[in-house]
Amino acid sequence: MQVVAIICMVLMSVYAALMLLYRMGWERQPGFRLNSNYQPKTKISVVIPARNEAERIGDCISSILKQNYPMALLEVIVVDDHSDDNTEQMVNGFRNKQVRCISLATWLKEKEGIVAYKKEAIAAGIANSNGELIVTTDADCTMEKNWLRQLAGKYEVYKPVMIVAPVDFNVDQSFLDVFQSLDFMTMQGITAATHELKMGNMCNGANLAFTRAAYDAVGGYKGIDHMASGDDYLLMMKMQKEFPGRIGYLKSQEAMVHTPPQPDLKGFLQQRIRWASKSGKYDDKVMTLVLSFVYLFNLSLFALAICCFFSYMAILLSGAMLLIKIFAEMIFLFPVARFFGKQKQLVYFPFLQPFHIAYIVVAGFMGFIGVYKWKGRTVK
């Protein structure tokens, strides 16, 4: 048991150091602010893959059309991915020259062996676009009014080939909503921190921009189209390899995209399993090492919790690890929660830890197996 205690102490020390490093990375990540007289010059194509999103696509498009951005420099391309509802009719109902809808079924025609439908949808949208800067988002998202203005400003000032920007969950006060909100906020904070620390890049396709030239230069999704997930991260890895050091993070509340959490536990787990399924595809050795360590830390806590029924030492060790985990994560999350306006939700954070540990262990394992159901499709 002494060996186990030493291992636990090492795990606690490294985990605490990692959270402090993330805190430093978050605070060093510079905020972005545009001059008041800024006038954008970049033509933007917003590409939205949509499958059975008739209830939400209208709000998404309306949010984009209300952007503080010149309409002459904007086009919105929705790609309907074999929807069973009236998604396509909802899009066409806008009757706006800035908005177009493409049927993925018509675009693909007789193409067989498709695994990555979302990648195909985005690729179809890009193939039909005219913009210099491609911006991807999801059909259930809404945006801050200066979203595109901020993305264009970041691009025009720094000339990155890809821009990663923040995403936020819209929540009420239900247990599952708050849990998802805090978990997702943590990932968003880590995304900003790791970009600044050069500890591996992360991103979310709900708020991602890249140049058409860079997309063409890396061959789009060629070479990664056999994997169902990873339309965001795997493309970013291709761009990082081709254009090292030219991926930027946009730390701005005005550039934030808002998306709803999953409505039930089953949907939440399927989403997280889908995200976890990308972990085995990481070429970034630093990112792989960090994610493996975090999983090991949570797995150790999970195992110790089970051993608490049989060992008093396990109770002490698991209690110590849990306290260190809560304390270290709270130090990291205080400024992140302030940025996302979720300070009040942090009150629930310590009480959600058992569920957080269990879900990481389960989702990580199921993601490794690589089987999940999403948007009515079973994916392997």
N, C-alpha and C positions, 0 to 999 in steps of 0.2 A: 504493500500500500504506500510505502514511502516513495517508491519510484513513480507511482501514479500522482502523488502529491507534488513531486518535483516537476513532472510533465505539465500538470495543471498550472503551476506557478509560472512556468515558461510561457504557456499559452496566454495566461492573463496579462503578463508583461508585454508580450508582443502585440496583443490585441489593443491594449491601452495605448501603446506607442503609435499604432496604426491610426486610431481615432484622433489622437493629438496631431498627427501628420495631416490627416484630412482637414482638421480645423485650420491648420496653418495654410494649407492649399486653398481652402475656401476664402480665407481673409486676404490672401495674396492675389486671388483672381480679380483683376481690375473690373470695376463697373464701367459700363459704356454709356456715354451721353452725347447726344447730337447737338450741334449748334442750332440755335433757334431759327436761323436763316437758311438752314440746309434745304436744298432742292434736289430730290433724287433724279438720277439719269438712267437707271438700269431697268431694262425690260424684264419683268418677272413673270414666270409661268408657275402658277400654283397647281400641283397635280394631286388629285384626291382619289385614291382607290376606294370603291364603295361596294359593299355586298349587303343587301337587305337593310339599308339604312334610310328608308323612306321617312321614318319618324324624326330623324335628326339632320338629314342632309340639308334641309331648308334653312335651319338655323346656322349651319356651317357656312353655306354660301352667302347668306345675308350678312353674316359677320365679316366676311371677306370683302363684300361689295361696299361695306361701310368704312373700309380702311381709309386712313388719312394718307392716301397714295394716289398719284395721277392715274386715272382710268385708262389713259392712252398707253401707259406702260405696264398694264396688267391684263393677264388672261387667266381664266380659271377652267381647268380641264378635269372633269369628273369621269372616271373610268368605271363603268358599271360591270362588276364581276359576277355575272350570271345570277343576278338577284331574282328572288321569287316574288318580291313585292313590287311596288310601283316606284322604286328609286329613280329609274330613268325618266319616268313621266314627271316626277317632282323636279328634277333638274331642268328638263326641257320647258317646264312651266314658267321658268324665270324670264324667258324671252329677252335675254340680255346679250348683246353682242360680245360681252366679255366672258360669257359662260358657255361652255360646250360640253356635251356628253358623248362619250365613246363607248360602244358596246364591246366588251372584251371578247364575248363569244363570236361576234362578227369579225373582229380584228384577228383572232387566232385561227378562225375557220377550221381547217381539218388538222391542225397541229396536235400531235399525240404525245403521251408520256409526260404531261405537265405535272410538276410537283409544287412549284412555287407560284401559285396564282397571284399573290400580291405583287411579287416581283414582275410578273408578266403585265399586270395592270399598270404599275408605275412606268414600266418600259414603254408600254403603248402610249401612255400620256406624254412621256418625254418625246417619243418619236413624232408626235403630232403637235409639239410645242414650238413656239417661236422665240422664247425668252432666252436672255443671256444667263439669267440666274433661275435655277429650278428650285422651287420650294415644295416640299412634301408635307402633308398633314393628313389626319384621319377624318372620316366623314362625320364623326360624332363630336368634333371639336368646335370651339368658338375661340376668338382671338381678341386681344387688346387692340384698340383702334390704331395704334402706331406700330403694330407688329411688323408689317412689311417695310415700313419706313426705317425701323431699327435694323432689320436684316440688310436692306440695301445700303444703309449708312456704314454698317460694319464692313460690308463687302467693298464699298468704294474707298474707304479709308485704309483698310489693311490688306485688301486683295487676297484673302484666303480662298482656297479652292472649295472648302466646305465650312459651313457654320453650324455649330450645335447650339441650340437655344433651349430655355427652360420650359417645362410642361408641368401643369398643376392639376390636381384633382378637385372637381367641384363636389362638395360633400354636404350632407346634412349631419345630424348628430347620432345616427345609428352606429352601433358597435362596429359593424363590418366596414362602413364608410370611413370612420375615423381610423380604423386599423389600416385600411388600404392607403388612406391619405398620408399617414405618418411613414409607412413603409416606402411609399413612392417618393415622398419628399426626401427621405434619407438617400435613396438612389440618385435623385436629382442633385443633391448636395455633393455626393461622391463624384458624380459626373463632372461638375465644375471643378472640384478639387484636383482630380486626377489629370485633367487637361492642363492645369497650371503646374502641377508637380512633375509632369511628364512620366506618370506612373501607369500609362496605358489609357487609351481613349475609350469613352463610352458615348452613346447617343440614343435618341429616341426619334423614330420616324414621324411622330406627330408634330415635330418642330425641327425640321432639318432643311438646310439649304446647301446647294452645291452648283458649281458652274456647269453649263452644258458642255463646255470644252473639256473640263476635267472628266466628266462622265463618259464622253466619247473616247477620251485618251486611255481610260482604263478598260474600255470595252463593255461598259455598262455592267450588267449582271452576268456576263459570260464567265463561266467557270465557277459560279456560285449558285446557278439556277437549278441545281439538283437538290438544294437544301430548301425546305419549305419556309423556314424562318430566316431572319437576318437580312431583310431588305435594307435595313439601316446600318447595323454594325458591320456586316460583311462588306458592304460597299465602302464604308469608311475605311476599313482595313486595306482595301485595294488602293484607295486614294492616298492613304498614309504611306504606303509602299512606293507609289509612283511620285508623290509630292511630299516628301518628308518635311515636317514642321510647318505645313501650310493648312492645318485644320484649326480653326479658331472657335472659342467659346464666347457666346454673347450673353454676358451677365447683365440683364436689364429686365426690370419688372414690366416695362412697356413692350417687351418682345415675347411675353408669356402667352402660351396657348393653354386653354382649359379643356379638360376632358372628363367625362363622368367615370366613376369607379364601376366595377362589375356589380350587378344587382344582387347576386347571391354567392354563396360560398363555392358552389360548383364552378361558376364562371370565373371566380377569382383564382381558384387553383388551376384551372385550365390555362388561364392567361399566364400565370407565373411559371407553369410547366413549359409553356411555349417559349417564354423568355429564357428559362434555364436551359432549354435544349440547344441554345446557341453556344453555351459555355465550352462544349467540346470542340468548337470550331475556331476558338481564339488562336491566332498566330502570335499574339502578343504574350511573350513568356512572363513578363512582370504581372500582367493582368491575370493570367492563368494561375500564377503562384499566389497572388493575393486572394483570389476567389477560392482557391483550394484551401488556403489557410482559414478563411472565414467559415467555410463549410465544416472544416475539421473542428474549429472552435465550437460551433453550434452543435455538431454531432457529439462532441465530448460532453457538453452540458446536457444534452438529451439522454445520453447513456448514463451519466451520473444521476440524473433525476430518477431513472428506473432503479438504479442501485440503492437509492435512498431507503427503499423498503427493506434492505438487507444489511446496510452498513451505516453506522453513525458517522464515520469518516467521510462517506459519500455525501452526507447531508452538509457537513462543514465545507467540503470542497465545492459542491454545487452552489451553495449559498454565497461563498466568496467569489466564485466566477460570475455569478449572476449580478452581484453588487458592482463588481468591476465593470461588467458589460454595460449596465445601466448608467453608471457614473461617467464612463468614458464616452459613451454615445451621446449623453446629454451635453457634455462639454462641446462636442462637435456640432450638435444640432441647434443649440441656442441661436447662433447667428443665422443659420439656414432657415429656421422657423420664422425669424424676424423678416427675412427677405420674402418668404412666401405668405406671410401674414397668418401663421398658424401657431402663435405662441400659446394660445389657450388650449390647443389640442395636446401640447406637451404634458399637460397634467395627467393625461391618460397613459402616457408612454410607459412608465414602470409597470403598470398593471397589465399591459398587453404583451409583455416579454415572453411568458410561457407559450402563447399562441405564435409569436414571431419565431421562436426557436423551432417549434414543431413544424411550422410551415416551411421553413428553410430546409430542414432535413428531408421532408416529404417531397417538396417541389424539386429540390436538387437531385434527389434519387430518380424521380419520375422523368425529369428532364434528361437525365443521362440515358434512360431507356429510350426516350425520344418518341413516345406515342402520346398524342393528345387530340382533343376534339376542339375545333375552332371554326366559328361561322358555319356550323352545320357540316363540316368536313372532318373526317378522321385522318390525321396526319401522322406519318411515321418518319 
